[in-house]
Amino acid sequence: MREKEIKRRYVGRVEVKAAQAEIEAMLAAGQPYVWIYDKLADEGRITISYRQFCQCLVQYCGVKVRPKRKKASERPPAQPAQKTQETPRKGPYDSGVSMNQAV
């Protein structure tokens, strides 16, 4: 019988804490989160998902979370547009002369 690899809890926290100085230096340089994640993942220094990496950035590196956009159901209703008096538009063949009068 094959041994299963045991999933360890809190591995992401340990990995992020180990690279915290480098992560904070990259954040101060203005690098996007995904670049930082890709660099550390390619080096094999982190094995967690990108989503979990972002959660660790918030918890341990002091990154602020951007506010989520409101759903359409949560937004206040839009103000109705003011109706204006428009003159009726003429079509391309409306010259005002009927076919019987044109001859």
PyMOL commands that set and color helices and strands:
alter all, ss='L'
color gray80, all
select helices_A, chain A and resi 11-18+20-28+33-42+50-60+99-102
alter helices_A, ss='H'
color red, helices_A
deselect
rebuild
show_as cartoon
